[in-house]
Amino acid sequence: MPNKKQSPLTTPQQIDAEREQRVASRDRVDYSYAIFWMKHARLWDAVKREAVMQQLAELITSADFDANFYQRTYKLAEVDGAHSGASLLALQKVLVALRDA
């Protein structure tokens, strides 16, 4: 059977494909962090979630906050370990989702 030749992408299709590729690579990191935090935060009681949410709000709005993907520079009193800025943004999204559920 002969192989079907794929038609070349039009300019809008090429632009969409490139955008999807960029978003997909960024989304994999965000998705991984969100899954990690959901596994942890769903086990926290409402008091701890609120305390972490308040700490996050202060940290994320500070002038020196950097939403980097991998450099673990931030610590929260209620959370073990150091975390990247992108990780903490994902935690904030998870806590908002759990609060609003």
PDB file as gemmi writes it, atoms N, CA and C in Angstrom:
CRYST1    1.000    1.000    1.000  90.00  90.00  90.00 P 1                      
ATOM      1  N   MET A   1       0.836  -1.184   0.000  1.00  0.00           N  
ATOM      2  CA  MET A   1       0.000   0.000   0.000  1.00  0.00           C  
ATOM      3  C   MET A   1       0.880   1.246   0.000  1.00  0.00           C  
ATOM      4  N   PRO A   2       0.599   2.163  -0.836  1.00  0.00           N  
ATOM      5  CA  PRO A   2       1.397   3.385  -0.863  1.00  0.00           C  
ATOM      6  C   PRO A   2       1.086   4.246   0.359  1.00  0.00           C  
ATOM      7  N   ASN A   3       2.115   4.926   0.835  1.00  0.00           N  
ATOM      8  CA  ASN A   3       1.936   5.842   1.966  1.00  0.00           C  
ATOM      9  C   ASN A   3       1.291   7.125   1.465  1.00  0.00           C  
ATOM     10  N   LYS A   4       0.361   7.622   2.256  1.00  0.00           N  
ATOM     11  CA  LYS A   4      -0.280   8.879   1.919  1.00  0.00           C  
ATOM     12  C   LYS A   4       0.648  10.016   2.291  1.00  0.00           C  
ATOM     13  N   LYS A   5       0.799  10.924   1.394  1.00  0.00           N  
ATOM     14  CA  LYS A   5       1.628  12.079   1.659  1.00  0.00           C  
ATOM     15  C   LYS A   5       0.794  13.121   2.400  1.00  0.00           C  
ATOM     16  N   GLN A   6       1.335  13.599   3.544  1.00  0.00           N  
ATOM     17  CA  GLN A   6       0.604  14.599   4.305  1.00  0.00           C  
ATOM     18  C   GLN A   6       0.750  15.962   3.633  1.00  0.00           C  
ATOM     19  N   SER A   7      -0.338  16.684   3.625  1.00  0.00           N  
ATOM     20  CA  SER A   7      -0.284  18.013   3.037  1.00  0.00           C  
ATOM     21  C   SER A   7       0.462  18.951   3.987  1.00  0.00           C  
ATOM     22  N   PRO A   8       1.191  19.908   3.432  1.00  0.00           N  
ATOM     23  CA  PRO A   8       1.931  20.836   4.291  1.00  0.00           C  
ATOM     24  C   PRO A   8       0.972  21.693   5.105  1.00  0.00           C  
ATOM     25  N   LEU A   9       1.435  22.110   6.271  1.00  0.00           N  
ATOM     26  CA  LEU A   9       0.603  22.946   7.127  1.00  0.00           C  
ATOM     27  C   LEU A   9       0.497  24.357   6.562  1.00  0.00           C  
ATOM     28  N   THR A  10      -0.675  24.923   6.699  1.00  0.00           N  
ATOM     29  CA  THR A  10      -0.839  26.329   6.322  1.00  0.00           C  
ATOM     30  C   THR A  10      -0.199  27.184   7.412  1.00  0.00           C  
ATOM     31  N   THR A  11      -0.016  28.455   7.133  1.00  0.00           N  
ATOM     32  CA  THR A  11       0.606  29.349   8.119  1.00  0.00           C  
ATOM     33  C   THR A  11      -0.156  29.354   9.447  1.00  0.00           C  
ATOM     34  N   PRO A  12      -1.476  29.507   9.445  1.00  0.00           N  
ATOM     35  CA  PRO A  12      -2.186  29.470  10.739  1.00  0.00           C  
ATOM     36  C   PRO A  12      -2.029  28.128  11.454  1.00  0.00           C  
ATOM     37  N   GLN A  13      -2.032  27.042  10.704  1.00  0.00           N  
ATOM     38  CA  GLN A  13      -1.847  25.727  11.320  1.00  0.00           C  
ATOM     39  C   GLN A  13      -0.455  25.607  11.926  1.00  0.00           C  
ATOM     40  N   GLN A  14       0.547  26.117  11.227  1.00  0.00           N  
ATOM     41  CA  GLN A  14       1.919  26.074  11.727  1.00  0.00           C  
ATOM     42  C   GLN A  14       2.046  26.896  13.011  1.00  0.00           C  
ATOM     43  N   ILE A  15       1.444  28.069  13.031  1.00  0.00           N  
ATOM     44  CA  ILE A  15       1.467  28.925  14.215  1.00  0.00           C  
ATOM     45  C   ILE A  15       0.790  28.225  15.381  1.00  0.00           C  
ATOM     46  N   ASP A  16      -0.359  27.606  15.121  1.00  0.00           N  
ATOM     47  CA  ASP A  16      -1.069  26.872  16.170  1.00  0.00           C  
ATOM     48  C   ASP A  16      -0.236  25.702  16.689  1.00  0.00           C  
ATOM     49  N   ALA A  17       0.395  24.980  15.788  1.00  0.00           N  
ATOM     50  CA  ALA A  17       1.212  23.832  16.189  1.00  0.00           C  
ATOM     51  C   ALA A  17       2.387  24.269  17.065  1.00  0.00           C  
ATOM     52  N   GLU A  18       3.022  25.369  16.699  1.00  0.00           N  
ATOM     53  CA  GLU A  18       4.144  25.879  17.488  1.00  0.00           C  
ATOM     54  C   GLU A  18       3.678  26.351  18.860  1.00  0.00           C  
ATOM     55  N   ARG A  19       2.536  27.019  18.905  1.00  0.00           N  
ATOM     56  CA  ARG A  19       1.993  27.484  20.184  1.00  0.00           C  
ATOM     57  C   ARG A  19       1.641  26.304  21.073  1.00  0.00           C  
ATOM     58  N   GLU A  20       1.017  25.301  20.506  1.00  0.00           N  
ATOM     59  CA  GLU A  20       0.656  24.118  21.275  1.00  0.00           C  
ATOM     60  C   GLU A  20       1.891  23.426  21.837  1.00  0.00           C  
ATOM     61  N   GLN A  21       2.954  23.402  21.078  1.00  0.00           N  
ATOM     62  CA  GLN A  21       4.192  22.794  21.539  1.00  0.00           C  
ATOM     63  C   GLN A  21       4.771  23.573  22.725  1.00  0.00           C  
ATOM     64  N   ARG A  22       4.772  24.898  22.636  1.00  0.00           N  
ATOM     65  CA  ARG A  22       5.277  25.728  23.742  1.00  0.00           C  
ATOM     66  C   ARG A  22       4.428  25.547  24.989  1.00  0.00           C  
ATOM     67  N   VAL A  23       3.121  25.586  24.811  1.00  0.00           N  
ATOM     68  CA  VAL A  23       2.208  25.453  25.948  1.00  0.00           C  
ATOM     69  C   VAL A  23       2.336  24.073  26.564  1.00  0.00           C  
ATOM     70  N   ALA A  24       2.447  23.046  25.739  1.00  0.00           N  
ATOM     71  CA  ALA A  24       2.539  21.682  26.249  1.00  0.00           C  
ATOM     72  C   ALA A  24       3.776  21.492  27.112  1.00  0.00           C  
ATOM     73  N   SER A  25       4.899  22.054  26.717  1.00  0.00           N  
ATOM     74  CA  SER A  25       6.109  21.879  27.519  1.00  0.00           C  
ATOM     75  C   SER A  25       5.976  22.614  28.846  1.00  0.00           C  
ATOM     76  N   ARG A  26       5.374  23.785  28.851  1.00  0.00           N  
ATOM     77  CA  ARG A  26       5.165  24.533  30.091  1.00  0.00           C  
ATOM     78  C   ARG A  26       4.103  23.845  30.939  1.00  0.00           C  
ATOM     79  N   ASP A  27       3.052  23.368  30.304  1.00  0.00           N  
ATOM     80  CA  ASP A  27       1.965  22.739  31.036  1.00  0.00           C  
ATOM     81  C   ASP A  27       2.375  21.449  31.721  1.00  0.00           C  
ATOM     82  N   ARG A  28       3.346  20.732  31.157  1.00  0.00           N  
ATOM     83  CA  ARG A  28       3.802  19.501  31.810  1.00  0.00           C  
ATOM     84  C   ARG A  28       4.358  19.797  33.196  1.00  0.00           C  
ATOM     85  N   VAL A  29       5.101  20.874  33.322  1.00  0.00           N  
ATOM     86  CA  VAL A  29       5.662  21.257  34.616  1.00  0.00           C  
ATOM     87  C   VAL A  29       4.531  21.679  35.550  1.00  0.00           C  
ATOM     88  N   ASP A  30       3.653  22.550  35.090  1.00  0.00           N  
ATOM     89  CA  ASP A  30       2.528  23.000  35.912  1.00  0.00           C  
ATOM     90  C   ASP A  30       1.658  21.821  36.340  1.00  0.00           C  
ATOM     91  N   TYR A  31       1.397  20.927  35.416  1.00  0.00           N  
ATOM     92  CA  TYR A  31       0.568  19.755  35.703  1.00  0.00           C  
ATOM     93  C   TYR A  31       1.225  18.873  36.763  1.00  0.00           C  
ATOM     94  N   SER A  32       2.513  18.637  36.623  1.00  0.00           N  
ATOM     95  CA  SER A  32       3.229  17.802  37.594  1.00  0.00           C  
ATOM     96  C   SER A  32       3.186  18.417  38.986  1.00  0.00           C  
ATOM     97  N   TYR A  33       3.420  19.717  39.056  1.00  0.00           N  
ATOM     98  CA  TYR A  33       3.359  20.387  40.355  1.00  0.00           C  
ATOM     99  C   TYR A  33       1.947  20.328  40.932  1.00  0.00           C  
ATOM    100  N   ALA A  34       0.942  20.531  40.103  1.00  0.00           N  
ATOM    101  CA  ALA A  34      -0.442  20.500  40.586  1.00  0.00           C  
ATOM    102  C   ALA A  34      -0.807  19.121  41.132  1.00  0.00           C  
ATOM    103  N   ILE A  35      -0.383  18.069  40.450  1.00  0.00           N  
ATOM    104  CA  ILE A  35      -0.656  16.714  40.940  1.00  0.00           C  
ATOM    105  C   ILE A  35       0.048  16.485  42.270  1.00  0.00           C  
ATOM    106  N   PHE A  36       1.324  16.887  42.346  1.00  0.00           N  
ATOM    107  CA  PHE A  36       2.089  16.743  43.586  1.00  0.00           C  
ATOM    108  C   PHE A  36       1.357  17.429  44.743  1.00  0.00           C  
ATOM    109  N   TRP A  37       0.961  18.687  44.540  1.00  0.00           N  
ATOM    110  CA  TRP A  37       0.330  19.431  45.619  1.00  0.00           C  
ATOM    111  C   TRP A  37      -1.063  18.926  45.945  1.00  0.00           C  
ATOM    112  N   MET A  38      -1.796  18.466  44.966  1.00  0.00           N  
ATOM    113  CA  MET A  38      -3.128  17.929  45.260  1.00  0.00           C  
ATOM    114  C   MET A  38      -3.024  16.715  46.169  1.00  0.00           C  
ATOM    115  N   LYS A  39      -2.045  15.858  45.920  1.00  0.00           N  
ATOM    116  CA  LYS A  39      -1.850  14.673  46.761  1.00  0.00           C  
ATOM    117  C   LYS A  39      -1.591  15.052  48.216  1.00  0.00           C  
ATOM    118  N   HIS A  40      -0.892  16.157  48.420  1.00  0.00           N  
ATOM    119  CA  HIS A  40      -0.574  16.589  49.779  1.00  0.00           C  
ATOM    120  C   HIS A  40      -1.683  17.437  50.402  1.00  0.00           C  
ATOM    121  N   ALA A  41      -2.112  18.453  49.678  1.00  0.00           N  
ATOM    122  CA  ALA A  41      -3.036  19.434  50.250  1.00  0.00           C  
ATOM    123  C   ALA A  41      -4.410  18.845  50.564  1.00  0.00           C  
ATOM    124  N   ARG A  42      -4.822  17.834  49.842  1.00  0.00           N  
ATOM    125  CA  ARG A  42      -6.147  17.253  50.126  1.00  0.00           C  
ATOM    126  C   ARG A  42      -6.168  16.566  51.483  1.00  0.00           C  
ATOM    127  N   LEU A  43      -4.987  16.248  52.022  1.00  0.00           N  
ATOM    128  CA  LEU A  43      -4.898  15.612  53.338  1.00  0.00           C  
ATOM    129  C   LEU A  43      -4.797  16.631  54.479  1.00  0.00           C  
ATOM    130  N   TRP A  44      -4.587  17.894  54.148  1.00  0.00           N  
ATOM    131  CA  TRP A  44      -4.480  18.933  55.170  1.00  0.00           C  
ATOM    132  C   TRP A  44      -5.874  19.352  55.633  1.00  0.00           C  
ATOM    133  N   ASP A  45      -5.978  19.737  56.902  1.00  0.00           N  
ATOM    134  CA  ASP A  45      -7.267  20.259  57.371  1.00  0.00           C  
ATOM    135  C   ASP A  45      -7.438  21.702  56.892  1.00  0.00           C  
ATOM    136  N   ALA A  46      -8.641  22.225  57.072  1.00  0.00           N  
ATOM    137  CA  ALA A  46      -8.963  23.566  56.555  1.00  0.00           C  
ATOM    138  C   ALA A  46      -8.096  24.652  57.193  1.00  0.00           C  
ATOM    139  N   VAL A  47      -7.746  24.481  58.454  1.00  0.00           N  
ATOM    140  CA  VAL A  47      -6.925  25.480  59.146  1.00  0.00           C  
ATOM    141  C   VAL A  47      -5.535  25.557  58.508  1.00  0.00           C  
ATOM    142  N   LYS A  48      -4.929  24.400  58.235  1.00  0.00           N  
ATOM    143  CA  LYS A  48      -3.606  24.397  57.613  1.00  0.00           C  
ATOM    144  C   LYS A  48      -3.678  24.951  56.194  1.00  0.00           C  
ATOM    145  N   ARG A  49      -4.697  24.581  55.452  1.00  0.00           N  
ATOM    146  CA  ARG A  49      -4.838  25.105  54.089  1.00  0.00           C  
ATOM    147  C   ARG A  49      -4.922  26.626  54.094  1.00  0.00           C  
ATOM    148  N   GLU A  50      -5.696  27.166  55.021  1.00  0.00           N  
ATOM    149  CA  GLU A  50      -5.847  28.626  55.096  1.00  0.00           C  
ATOM    150  C   GLU A  50      -4.536  29.296  55.507  1.00  0.00           C  
ATOM    151  N   ALA A  51      -3.816  28.696  56.438  1.00  0.00           N  
ATOM    152  CA  ALA A  51      -2.537  29.256  56.875  1.00  0.00           C  
ATOM    153  C   ALA A  51      -1.529  29.275  55.724  1.00  0.00           C  
ATOM    154  N   VAL A  52      -1.483  28.187  54.976  1.00  0.00           N  
ATOM    155  CA  VAL A  52      -0.574  28.111  53.832  1.00  0.00           C  
ATOM    156  C   VAL A  52      -0.999  29.114  52.767  1.00  0.00           C  
ATOM    157  N   MET A  53      -2.293  29.245  52.549  1.00  0.00           N  
ATOM    158  CA  MET A  53      -2.808  30.190  51.557  1.00  0.00           C  
ATOM    159  C   MET A  53      -2.390  31.625  51.918  1.00  0.00           C  
ATOM    160  N   GLN A  54      -2.456  31.982  53.190  1.00  0.00           N  
ATOM    161  CA  GLN A  54      -2.056  33.326  53.617  1.00  0.00           C  
ATOM    162  C   GLN A  54      -0.554  33.536  53.412  1.00  0.00           C  
ATOM    163  N   GLN A  55       0.251  32.522  53.769  1.00  0.00           N  
ATOM    164  CA  GLN A  55       1.695  32.623  53.558  1.00  0.00           C  
ATOM    165  C   GLN A  55       2.017  32.773  52.077  1.00  0.00           C  
ATOM    166  N   LEU A  56       1.335  31.996  51.250  1.00  0.00           N  
ATOM    167  CA  LEU A  56       1.551  32.078  49.804  1.00  0.00           C  
ATOM    168  C   LEU A  56       1.202  33.452  49.261  1.00  0.00           C  
ATOM    169  N   ALA A  57       0.090  34.001  49.702  1.00  0.00           N  
ATOM    170  CA  ALA A  57      -0.344  35.313  49.212  1.00  0.00           C  
ATOM    171  C   ALA A  57       0.720  36.364  49.503  1.00  0.00           C  
ATOM    172  N   GLU A  58       1.291  36.330  50.694  1.00  0.00           N  
ATOM    173  CA  GLU A  58       2.337  37.293  51.053  1.00  0.00           C  
ATOM    174  C   GLU A  58       3.589  37.074  50.209  1.00  0.00           C  
ATOM    175  N   LEU A  59       3.991  35.828  50.065  1.00  0.00           N  
ATOM    176  CA  LEU A  59       5.216  35.507  49.328  1.00  0.00           C  
ATOM    177  C   LEU A  59       5.086  35.847  47.844  1.00  0.00           C  
ATOM    178  N   ILE A  60       3.999  35.421  47.240  1.00  0.00           N  
ATOM    179  CA  ILE A  60       3.823  35.580  45.792  1.00  0.00           C  
ATOM    180  C   ILE A  60       3.691  37.048  45.398  1.00  0.00           C  
ATOM    181  N   THR A  61       3.149  37.870  46.279  1.00  0.00           N  
ATOM    182  CA  THR A  61       3.008  39.292  45.957  1.00  0.00           C  
ATOM    183  C   THR A  61       4.240  40.105  46.343  1.00  0.00           C  
ATOM    184  N   SER A  62       5.235  39.464  46.947  1.00  0.00           N  
ATOM    185  CA  SER A  62       6.453  40.196  47.309  1.00  0.00           C  
ATOM    186  C   SER A  62       7.244  40.544  46.050  1.00  0.00           C  
ATOM    187  N   ALA A  63       7.994  41.611  46.127  1.00  0.00           N  
ATOM    188  CA  ALA A  63       8.737  42.122  44.963  1.00  0.00           C  
ATOM    189  C   ALA A  63       9.818  41.169  44.480  1.00  0.00           C  
ATOM    190  N   ASP A  64      10.365  40.362  45.371  1.00  0.00           N  
ATOM    191  CA  ASP A  64      11.476  39.489  44.974  1.00  0.00           C  
ATOM    192  C   ASP A  64      11.042  38.073  44.602  1.00  0.00           C  
ATOM    193  N   PHE A  65       9.725  37.825  44.495  1.00  0.00           N  
ATOM    194  CA  PHE A  65       9.248  36.491  44.119  1.00  0.00           C  
ATOM    195  C   PHE A  65       9.550  36.214  42.654  1.00  0.00           C  
ATOM    196  N   ASP A  66      10.098  35.027  42.394  1.00  0.00           N  
ATOM    197  CA  ASP A  66      10.418  34.604  41.029  1.00  0.00           C  
ATOM    198  C   ASP A  66       9.726  33.272  40.765  1.00  0.00           C  
ATOM    199  N   ALA A  67       8.892  33.213  39.755  1.00  0.00           N  
ATOM    200  CA  ALA A  67       8.136  31.994  39.441  1.00  0.00           C  
ATOM    201  C   ALA A  67       8.966  31.034  38.598  1.00  0.00           C  
ATOM    202  N   ASN A  68      10.200  30.778  39.025  1.00  0.00           N  
ATOM    203  CA  ASN A  68      11.070  29.861  38.286  1.00  0.00           C  
ATOM    204  C   ASN A  68      10.547  28.431  38.391  1.00  0.00           C  
ATOM    205  N   PHE A  69      10.945  27.601  37.424  1.00  0.00           N  
ATOM    206  CA  PHE A  69      10.440  26.223  37.390  1.00  0.00           C  
ATOM    207  C   PHE A  69      11.153  25.273  38.347  1.00  0.00           C  
ATOM    208  N   TYR A  70      12.441  25.407  38.500  1.00  0.00           N  
ATOM    209  CA  TYR A  70      13.178  24.352  39.186  1.00  0.00           C  
ATOM    210  C   TYR A  70      14.013  24.781  40.386  1.00  0.00           C  
ATOM    211  N   GLN A  71      14.386  26.037  40.508  1.00  0.00           N  
ATOM    212  CA  GLN A  71      15.238  26.466  41.608  1.00  0.00           C  
ATOM    213  C   GLN A  71      14.421  26.546  42.897  1.00  0.00           C  
ATOM    214  N   ARG A  72      14.743  25.694  43.834  1.00  0.00           N  
ATOM    215  CA  ARG A  72      13.983  25.598  45.088  1.00  0.00           C  
ATOM    216  C   ARG A  72      14.523  26.600  46.100  1.00  0.00           C  
ATOM    217  N   THR A  73      13.942  27.769  46.113  1.00  0.00           N  
ATOM    218  CA  THR A  73      14.454  28.839  46.962  1.00  0.00           C  
ATOM    219  C   THR A  73      13.476  29.280  48.050  1.00  0.00           C  
ATOM    220  N   TYR A  74      12.261  28.784  48.025  1.00  0.00           N  
ATOM    221  CA  TYR A  74      11.241  29.281  48.943  1.00  0.00           C  
ATOM    222  C   TYR A  74      10.812  28.213  49.944  1.00  0.00           C  
ATOM    223  N   LYS A  75      10.648  28.660  51.204  1.00  0.00           N  
ATOM    224  CA  LYS A  75      10.162  27.780  52.266  1.00  0.00           C  
ATOM    225  C   LYS A  75       8.937  28.416  52.905  1.00  0.00           C  
ATOM    226  N   LEU A  76       8.011  27.570  53.297  1.00  0.00           N  
ATOM    227  CA  LEU A  76       6.826  28.007  54.024  1.00  0.00           C  
ATOM    228  C   LEU A  76       6.831  27.319  55.387  1.00  0.00           C  
ATOM    229  N   ALA A  77       6.392  28.034  56.412  1.00  0.00           N  
ATOM    230  CA  ALA A  77       6.421  27.497  57.774  1.00  0.00           C  
ATOM    231  C   ALA A  77       5.597  26.211  57.899  1.00  0.00           C  
ATOM    232  N   GLU A  78       4.505  26.129  57.199  1.00  0.00           N  
ATOM    233  CA  GLU A  78       3.585  24.993  57.332  1.00  0.00           C  
ATOM    234  C   GLU A  78       3.888  23.832  56.375  1.00  0.00           C  
ATOM    235  N   VAL A  79       4.879  24.023  55.493  1.00  0.00           N  
ATOM    236  CA  VAL A  79       5.157  23.026  54.452  1.00  0.00           C  
ATOM    237  C   VAL A  79       6.624  22.611  54.526  1.00  0.00           C  
ATOM    238  N   ASP A  80       6.861  21.305  54.478  1.00  0.00           N  
ATOM    239  CA  ASP A  80       8.231  20.795  54.537  1.00  0.00           C  
ATOM    240  C   ASP A  80       8.997  21.090  53.258  1.00  0.00           C  
ATOM    241  N   GLY A  81      10.282  21.344  53.391  1.00  0.00           N  
ATOM    242  CA  GLY A  81      11.168  21.473  52.244  1.00  0.00           C  
ATOM    243  C   GLY A  81      11.155  22.841  51.597  1.00  0.00           C  
ATOM    244  N   ALA A  82      12.019  22.981  50.605  1.00  0.00           N  
ATOM    245  CA  ALA A  82      12.108  24.204  49.808  1.00  0.00           C  
ATOM    246  C   ALA A  82      11.456  23.944  48.453  1.00  0.00           C  
ATOM    247  N   HIS A  83      10.884  24.983  47.885  1.00  0.00           N  
ATOM    248  CA  HIS A  83      10.110  24.818  46.650  1.00  0.00           C  
ATOM    249  C   HIS A  83      10.392  25.949  45.668  1.00  0.00           C  
ATOM    250  N   SER A  84      10.191  25.661  44.398  1.00  0.00           N  
ATOM    251  CA  SER A  84      10.365  26.667  43.351  1.00  0.00           C  
ATOM    252  C   SER A  84       9.148  27.588  43.321  1.00  0.00           C  
ATOM    253  N   GLY A  85       9.318  28.723  42.675  1.00  0.00           N  
ATOM    254  CA  GLY A  85       8.210  29.655  42.538  1.00  0.00           C  
ATOM    255  C   GLY A  85       7.047  29.065  41.754  1.00  0.00           C  
ATOM    256  N   ALA A  86       7.338  28.352  40.685  1.00  0.00           N  
ATOM    257  CA  ALA A  86       6.275  27.728  39.879  1.00  0.00           C  
ATOM    258  C   ALA A  86       5.523  26.679  40.693  1.00  0.00           C  
ATOM    259  N   SER A  87       6.247  25.965  41.528  1.00  0.00           N  
ATOM    260  CA  SER A  87       5.618  24.970  42.390  1.00  0.00           C  
ATOM    261  C   SER A  87       4.641  25.637  43.349  1.00  0.00           C  
ATOM    262  N   LEU A  88       5.042  26.762  43.912  1.00  0.00           N  
ATOM    263  CA  LEU A  88       4.166  27.458  44.856  1.00  0.00           C  
ATOM    264  C   LEU A  88       2.965  28.094  44.163  1.00  0.00           C  
ATOM    265  N   LEU A  89       3.126  28.529  42.924  1.00  0.00           N  
ATOM    266  CA  LEU A  89       1.965  29.009  42.168  1.00  0.00           C  
ATOM    267  C   LEU A  89       0.970  27.875  41.940  1.00  0.00           C  
ATOM    268  N   ALA A  90       1.482  26.682  41.661  1.00  0.00           N  
ATOM    269  CA  ALA A  90       0.609  25.521  41.485  1.00  0.00           C  
ATOM    270  C   ALA A  90      -0.093  25.190  42.798  1.00  0.00           C  
ATOM    271  N   LEU A  91       0.638  25.279  43.915  1.00  0.00           N  
ATOM    272  CA  LEU A  91       0.028  25.034  45.225  1.00  0.00           C  
ATOM    273  C   LEU A  91      -1.098  26.032  45.471  1.00  0.00           C  
ATOM    274  N   GLN A  92      -0.877  27.276  45.130  1.00  0.00           N  
ATOM    275  CA  GLN A  92      -1.926  28.275  45.321  1.00  0.00           C  
ATOM    276  C   GLN A  92      -3.178  27.923  44.514  1.00  0.00           C  
ATOM    277  N   LYS A  93      -2.991  27.511  43.264  1.00  0.00           N  
ATOM    278  CA  LYS A  93      -4.141  27.101  42.429  1.00  0.00           C  
ATOM    279  C   LYS A  93      -4.876  25.916  43.031  1.00  0.00           C  
ATOM    280  N   VAL A  94      -4.115  24.951  43.552  1.00  0.00           N  
ATOM    281  CA  VAL A  94      -4.715  23.761  44.165  1.00  0.00           C  
ATOM    282  C   VAL A  94      -5.518  24.159  45.402  1.00  0.00           C  
ATOM    283  N   LEU A  95      -4.954  25.022  46.237  1.00  0.00           N  
ATOM    284  CA  LEU A  95      -5.664  25.439  47.451  1.00  0.00           C  
ATOM    285  C   LEU A  95      -6.930  26.215  47.128  1.00  0.00           C  
ATOM    286  N   VAL A  96      -6.901  27.040  46.105  1.00  0.00           N  
ATOM    287  CA  VAL A  96      -8.094  27.754  45.677  1.00  0.00           C  
ATOM    288  C   VAL A  96      -9.150  26.756  45.184  1.00  0.00           C  
ATOM    289  N   ALA A  97      -8.729  25.777  44.404  1.00  0.00           N  
ATOM    290  CA  ALA A  97      -9.659  24.762  43.886  1.00  0.00           C  
ATOM    291  C   ALA A  97     -10.278  23.961  45.030  1.00  0.00           C  
ATOM    292  N   LEU A  98      -9.481  23.592  46.011  1.00  0.00           N  
ATOM    293  CA  LEU A  98     -10.001  22.833  47.140  1.00  0.00           C  
ATOM    294  C   LEU A  98     -10.949  23.683  47.985  1.00  0.00           C  
ATOM    295  N   ARG A  99     -10.625  24.948  48.148  1.00  0.00           N  
ATOM    296  CA  ARG A  99     -11.485  25.855  48.919  1.00  0.00           C  
ATOM    297  C   ARG A  99     -12.824  26.051  48.217  1.00  0.00           C  
ATOM    298  N   ASP A 100     -12.783  26.172  46.885  1.00  0.00           N  
ATOM    299  CA  ASP A 100     -13.993  26.470  46.122  1.00  0.00           C  
ATOM    300  C   ASP A 100     -14.806  25.231  45.761  1.00  0.00           C  
ATOM    301  N   ALA A 101     -14.282  24.060  46.090  1.00  0.00           N  
ATOM    302  CA  ALA A 101     -14.979  22.808  45.718  1.00  0.00           C  
ATOM    303  C   ALA A 101     -16.203  22.574  46.568  1.00  0.00           C  
TER     304      ALA A 101                                                      
END                                                                             
